[in-house]
């Protein structure tokens, strides 16, 4: 079994914020791949399904971004999974909007959700799907950018990005992160 966690904040008014792109990606994967209904568990909501022949538990922590680890850790423990079985989908300021990168481990780079995971898991040995939201260009504008909704003009690219991630998800589940990134990039080529 794999644990795929989307990072975000649970308030309905925050649902369309850039910081919630991890939730959005997981929602799209769950819909596209016909997962079971969401249910409350592990201080979050989760749904089970199959992607690329692998059983996947999709988890959206309801602990707010800063407490994401408090939801992910009990889910890993319950299923007796080690951190490398976890993949976290999260927003990434240092990537242009629409770009996706996957890596295992690494620093938190100021991301409070990743800091929470590192603190609770005691490791950085989990996978990260970094979903580019772009940088506003000025350090003073970062908070407003991250906590702001995607603009109307960004909606087509956002939809294309989420669909591309869901389409390429079987490659991720099969342990082929390089091919996953290539597939997403190819699907995003004609989107501007």
LONUMAR-142477 format. One record per residue (C-alpha): x, y, z. Coordinates in pm, 1 decimal. Example, Ala and Ser with C-alpha at 12.3 -4.5 7.8 and 13.67 -1.06 7.14 Angstrom:
2
<pt X="1230.0" Y="-450.0" Z="780.0"/>
<pt X="1367.0" Y="-106.0" Z="714.0"/>
//
This chain:
192
<pt X="0.0" Y="0.0" Z="0.0"/>
<pt X="104.8" Y="357.9" Z="-70.1"/>
<pt X="3.5" Y="668.1" Z="123.8"/>
<pt X="-52.9" Y="978.4" Z="-87.6"/>
<pt X="-109.6" Y="1290.9" Z="120.2"/>
<pt X="-221.9" Y="1623.1" Z="-20.0"/>
<pt X="-127.3" Y="1926.9" Z="186.2"/>
<pt X="-363.8" Y="2215.9" Z="238.8"/>
<pt X="-588.9" Y="2394.2" Z="484.5"/>
<pt X="-939.5" Y="2264.0" Z="563.0"/>
<pt X="-1146.4" Y="2584.3" Z="576.2"/>
<pt X="-1394.6" Y="2610.3" Z="285.2"/>
<pt X="-1280.8" Y="2968.3" Z="218.4"/>
<pt X="-926.3" Y="2841.5" Z="162.9"/>
<pt X="-1018.3" Y="2570.1" Z="-87.8"/>
<pt X="-903.6" Y="2761.5" Z="-399.7"/>
<pt X="-584.5" Y="2908.1" Z="-251.5"/>
<pt X="-247.3" Y="2827.7" Z="-405.6"/>
<pt X="-141.3" Y="2672.1" Z="-73.6"/>
<pt X="-416.6" Y="2410.6" Z="-124.2"/>
<pt X="-297.2" Y="2277.7" Z="-460.3"/>
<pt X="-196.3" Y="1954.1" Z="-283.1"/>
<pt X="-560.7" Y="1897.6" Z="-181.6"/>
<pt X="-671.4" Y="1984.2" Z="-536.1"/>
<pt X="-430.1" Y="1734.5" Z="-692.1"/>
<pt X="-544.5" Y="1456.5" Z="-461.8"/>
<pt X="-912.7" Y="1536.1" Z="-526.8"/>
<pt X="-851.0" Y="1506.8" Z="-901.4"/>
<pt X="-662.3" Y="1176.3" Z="-865.4"/>
<pt X="-937.2" Y="1031.7" Z="-643.8"/>
<pt X="-1208.7" Y="1130.3" Z="-894.3"/>
<pt X="-1016.2" Y="1017.6" Z="-1202.5"/>
<pt X="-920.9" Y="678.6" Z="-1060.3"/>
<pt X="-1257.4" Y="595.1" Z="-900.1"/>
<pt X="-1153.9" Y="579.8" Z="-534.9"/>
<pt X="-1405.8" Y="498.6" Z="-261.6"/>
<pt X="-1581.3" Y="790.3" Z="-90.1"/>
<pt X="-1392.9" Y="1018.3" Z="146.4"/>
<pt X="-1429.2" Y="935.3" Z="516.0"/>
<pt X="-1293.2" Y="1087.4" Z="835.5"/>
<pt X="-987.6" Y="911.5" Z="972.9"/>
<pt X="-635.9" Y="991.2" Z="1097.8"/>
<pt X="-724.0" Y="1356.4" Z="1179.4"/>
<pt X="-816.4" Y="1400.4" Z="816.1"/>
<pt X="-1027.5" Y="1258.9" Z="538.5"/>
<pt X="-912.7" Y="961.0" Z="338.0"/>
<pt X="-1022.7" Y="752.4" Z="42.1"/>
<pt X="-889.0" Y="420.4" Z="-80.4"/>
<pt X="-838.1" Y="317.4" Z="-437.9"/>
<pt X="-602.6" Y="170.5" Z="-692.1"/>
<pt X="-362.6" Y="351.8" Z="-921.7"/>
<pt X="-126.9" Y="174.7" Z="-1158.6"/>
<pt X="-194.9" Y="-158.9" Z="-990.9"/>
<pt X="-105.1" Y="-29.2" Z="-643.2"/>
<pt X="-339.1" Y="18.6" Z="-349.2"/>
<pt X="-333.6" Y="384.2" Z="-250.0"/>
<pt X="-468.0" Y="558.1" Z="58.7"/>
<pt X="-535.2" Y="922.4" Z="-29.3"/>
<pt X="-520.5" Y="1145.5" Z="278.2"/>
<pt X="-605.0" Y="1513.3" Z="324.1"/>
<pt X="-503.8" Y="1623.2" Z="676.0"/>
<pt X="-762.6" Y="1844.9" Z="845.7"/>
<pt X="-502.4" Y="1965.2" Z="1096.7"/>
<pt X="-415.6" Y="2276.0" Z="893.1"/>
<pt X="-88.6" Y="2294.0" Z="706.0"/>
<pt X="126.7" Y="2343.9" Z="1017.7"/>
<pt X="2.6" Y="2015.1" Z="1169.3"/>
<pt X="8.9" Y="1791.0" Z="860.4"/>
<pt X="243.4" Y="1542.0" Z="1025.9"/>
<pt X="-13.1" Y="1478.8" Z="1300.9"/>
<pt X="-236.1" Y="1320.0" Z="1035.8"/>
<pt X="21.1" Y="1149.3" Z="812.6"/>
<pt X="216.9" Y="978.2" Z="1094.2"/>
<pt X="-80.5" Y="786.1" Z="1243.1"/>
<pt X="-185.2" Y="669.1" Z="894.2"/>
<pt X="165.8" Y="537.5" Z="824.8"/>
<pt X="174.6" Y="368.2" Z="1166.9"/>
<pt X="-169.9" Y="207.5" Z="1124.8"/>
<pt X="-72.6" Y="46.8" Z="794.5"/>
<pt X="281.7" Y="-32.9" Z="919.3"/>
<pt X="432.7" Y="171.4" Z="637.3"/>
<pt X="775.0" Y="332.3" Z="637.2"/>
<pt X="815.2" Y="695.8" Z="523.1"/>
<pt X="936.6" Y="597.9" Z="170.4"/>
<pt X="583.7" Y="457.4" Z="109.3"/>
<pt X="447.4" Y="812.9" Z="151.7"/>
<pt X="417.5" Y="1070.6" Z="-123.5"/>
<pt X="322.3" Y="1426.0" Z="-33.5"/>
<pt X="165.9" Y="1660.7" Z="-290.6"/>
<pt X="234.9" Y="2025.5" Z="-203.9"/>
<pt X="269.1" Y="2377.1" Z="-340.0"/>
<pt X="616.3" Y="2493.8" Z="-442.1"/>
<pt X="704.8" Y="2863.4" Z="-465.9"/>
<pt X="1039.0" Y="2794.2" Z="-631.8"/>
<pt X="882.4" Y="2631.7" Z="-937.8"/>
<pt X="705.5" Y="2820.5" Z="-1214.3"/>
<pt X="328.4" Y="2780.6" Z="-1215.8"/>
<pt X="239.1" Y="2462.3" Z="-1402.6"/>
<pt X="571.9" Y="2285.4" Z="-1347.0"/>
<pt X="600.9" Y="1963.1" Z="-1145.0"/>
<pt X="903.2" Y="1800.5" Z="-985.1"/>
<pt X="930.2" Y="1482.9" Z="-780.0"/>
<pt X="1204.7" Y="1411.3" Z="-532.0"/>
<pt X="1271.0" Y="1195.4" Z="-231.4"/>
<pt X="1380.7" Y="1372.6" Z="83.1"/>
<pt X="1524.9" Y="1720.4" Z="103.4"/>
<pt X="1471.2" Y="2024.9" Z="316.9"/>
<pt X="1145.8" Y="2198.1" Z="400.8"/>
<pt X="1249.2" Y="2522.5" Z="222.4"/>
<pt X="1025.1" Y="2724.4" Z="453.9"/>
<pt X="716.6" Y="2508.8" Z="385.2"/>
<pt X="532.7" Y="2461.7" Z="715.1"/>
<pt X="356.4" Y="2143.5" Z="604.4"/>
<pt X="689.7" Y="1978.8" Z="522.8"/>
<pt X="837.7" Y="2106.4" Z="850.3"/>
<pt X="551.9" Y="1939.4" Z="1037.1"/>
<pt X="610.2" Y="1610.7" Z="854.5"/>
<pt X="984.3" Y="1623.2" Z="920.7"/>
<pt X="924.7" Y="1697.7" Z="1289.3"/>
<pt X="671.2" Y="1418.4" Z="1344.9"/>
<pt X="820.6" Y="1150.7" Z="1120.2"/>
<pt X="1173.3" Y="1221.1" Z="1233.7"/>
<pt X="1285.6" Y="1174.4" Z="876.4"/>
<pt X="1282.2" Y="1344.4" Z="540.5"/>
<pt X="1282.0" Y="1012.5" Z="356.4"/>
<pt X="938.3" Y="1046.1" Z="193.8"/>
<pt X="852.9" Y="1140.5" Z="-163.9"/>
<pt X="740.6" Y="1490.2" Z="-258.7"/>
<pt X="543.1" Y="1596.0" Z="-563.2"/>
<pt X="627.9" Y="1965.4" Z="-584.3"/>
<pt X="350.9" Y="2151.8" Z="-769.0"/>
<pt X="471.9" Y="2486.5" Z="-898.0"/>
<pt X="270.4" Y="2792.7" Z="-799.6"/>
<pt X="537.4" Y="3046.0" Z="-901.3"/>
<pt X="696.7" Y="3319.7" Z="-694.4"/>
<pt X="544.0" Y="3668.3" Z="-682.4"/>
<pt X="891.1" Y="3817.9" Z="-731.0"/>
<pt X="907.6" Y="4008.4" Z="-403.8"/>
<pt X="965.6" Y="3843.4" Z="-65.2"/>
<pt X="713.3" Y="4081.7" Z="94.3"/>
<pt X="435.9" Y="3948.7" Z="-132.6"/>
<pt X="494.4" Y="3575.8" Z="-69.8"/>
<pt X="236.4" Y="3528.3" Z="207.8"/>
<pt X="-41.1" Y="3698.4" Z="10.6"/>
<pt X="51.7" Y="3500.9" Z="-300.1"/>
<pt X="53.2" Y="3162.9" Z="-126.0"/>
<pt X="-269.7" Y="3231.4" Z="63.6"/>
<pt X="-437.4" Y="3393.6" Z="-237.2"/>
<pt X="-677.8" Y="3219.2" Z="-471.4"/>
<pt X="-567.5" Y="3127.3" Z="-819.6"/>
<pt X="-667.0" Y="3411.0" Z="-1051.8"/>
<pt X="-942.4" Y="3361.0" Z="-1308.6"/>
<pt X="-683.6" Y="3378.1" Z="-1587.5"/>
<pt X="-488.4" Y="3093.4" Z="-1417.7"/>
<pt X="-786.3" Y="2856.5" Z="-1398.7"/>
<pt X="-735.0" Y="2684.8" Z="-1740.1"/>
<pt X="-368.5" Y="2612.2" Z="-1660.8"/>
<pt X="-458.3" Y="2492.6" Z="-1310.3"/>
<pt X="-721.1" Y="2252.8" Z="-1449.5"/>
<pt X="-473.3" Y="2124.5" Z="-1709.9"/>
<pt X="-204.7" Y="2074.1" Z="-1444.3"/>
<pt X="-436.3" Y="1880.9" Z="-1212.1"/>
<pt X="-564.7" Y="1666.2" Z="-1499.7"/>
<pt X="-207.2" Y="1596.7" Z="-1614.8"/>
<pt X="-100.4" Y="1489.1" Z="-1265.5"/>
<pt X="-401.6" Y="1255.6" Z="-1240.4"/>
<pt X="-337.1" Y="1116.8" Z="-1588.9"/>
<pt X="29.6" Y="1045.1" Z="-1510.4"/>
<pt X="-39.0" Y="913.6" Z="-1156.0"/>
<pt X="-2.2" Y="544.1" Z="-1252.8"/>
<pt X="364.3" Y="610.7" Z="-1335.2"/>
<pt X="413.1" Y="755.8" Z="-988.8"/>
<pt X="241.0" Y="456.4" Z="-827.3"/>
<pt X="465.6" Y="221.1" Z="-1026.6"/>
<pt X="776.2" Y="390.6" Z="-882.5"/>
<pt X="868.1" Y="571.6" Z="-1203.7"/>
<pt X="897.4" Y="937.1" Z="-1091.9"/>
<pt X="1112.5" Y="1049.4" Z="-1387.7"/>
<pt X="856.8" Y="914.6" Z="-1634.6"/>
<pt X="576.9" Y="1074.5" Z="-1429.9"/>
<pt X="744.7" Y="1416.5" Z="-1458.8"/>
<pt X="806.5" Y="1368.0" Z="-1831.1"/>
<pt X="444.3" Y="1269.6" Z="-1892.0"/>
<pt X="312.6" Y="1573.0" Z="-1701.2"/>
<pt X="550.1" Y="1802.9" Z="-1893.6"/>
<pt X="436.8" Y="1656.9" Z="-2228.3"/>
<pt X="69.7" Y="1697.7" Z="-2136.8"/>
<pt X="133.5" Y="2058.5" Z="-2030.7"/>
<pt X="324.8" Y="2155.7" Z="-2348.7"/>
<pt X="27.8" Y="2302.7" Z="-2532.3"/>
<pt X="-115.2" Y="2485.0" Z="-2230.3"/>
<pt X="-29.4" Y="2849.9" Z="-2186.8"/>
//
